[in-house]
Amino acid sequence: MIGTIDITYLLFSPGNIVNLRDLEYFITLAETRHFGRAAARRFVSQPTLSGQIKKIEDELGVALFERTNKSVRLTPVGATLLPHARRAVEEADALVQLARTSDDPLAGPLRLGVIPTLGPYLMPQVLAPLKRQHPRMKLVLTEELTERLLERLHRHELDAVLIATPVNDAEFVTRALFDEPFWLAFPRKHPLYTKDTIQRRDIDGLDLLLLAEGHCLAKQAMEVCRMTERARAGAQADLRAASLDTLLQLVGAGMGVTLVPALALRGAAMTGAGVVTRPLEVPDAYRRVSLVWRRSFPRVAALAALAEVILANLPNTVRPVGGPRRRSAKK
């Protein structure tokens, strides 16, 4: 059985001729589950990719895929080998990268995923200091929802992600960076305008606008406001913004109120939108932002350098985990 076999020996024993390109073909077909799409992604013809997959299976002596006229699926053995193949390719890439940048281990591309309610507000404060302090680090940014980012992290398409939800996965390492309080945003002509701070009782019964399904911010806002489910009837049931900027435009138009992460208070959508914000005097009204990466990722020093730059350039509206870390924070 495959569980009793040394995977490294199976892939790289002297009698086997499985190279890194073969592993890339294997990984791509496993991700696309379609020979045509996998061939297009690898820039080869479909017969070439099909032949290489057959060659890998012959060399290993196992079937990696179950093929039918309608689908291509990993066999149990293929599913077991897939994470090892991904690690082998990642380690090979890291070896080349480290060799090219031996004089500076922080140099080279770092593929970072960021959630949409964080990226536009945090990264502009980080990119310039990062470039000054580590000019040879090339940050490659991707902005997607949390679930999609974690999927891509699993598939080794990203090196690390910045997210605001807890992760319970033994494959990942999490470093908590900062707590970001929520503020209440409401139209200028609103009964709460005269209040300097907002208590939980003040938000009971308000028309709360939320982001579309899939945004972690929507769930967090519901938890802060102690909502057990979304409105299924009425005007608010039809208002589902795809972005935080759109949500604030709806608030400015008098359609309701919403919760805004502290970093977004400096965003363009707050300018001239007719939106007023107030801090929430609610103990659990914040989200924790963390840097998450695979336990096998070899360039931990680059991630540590990125984390330190982020912590050193936070505004005073957020709270670094573990105490003050700001050196150049701006109000």
ABEGO torsion letter per residue (X at the ends): XAAABBAAAAAABAABBBBAAAAAAAAAAAAAGBAAAAAAAAGBBAAAAAAAAAAAAAAAGBBABBBBAABBBBBAAAAAAAAAAAAAAAAAAAAAAAAAAAABAABEBBBBBBBAAAAAAAAAAAAAAAAAABAABBBBBBBBBAAAAAAAAAAGABABBBBABBBBBAABBBBBABBBBBBBBBBABBAAAABABBBAAAABGBBBBBBBBGBAAAAAAAAAAGBABBBABEAAAABBBABAAAAAAAAAAGAEBBBBBAAAAABAAABGAGBBBBBBBBAABBBBBBBBBBAABABAAAAAAAAAAAAAABBAABBBBGEBABAABBX
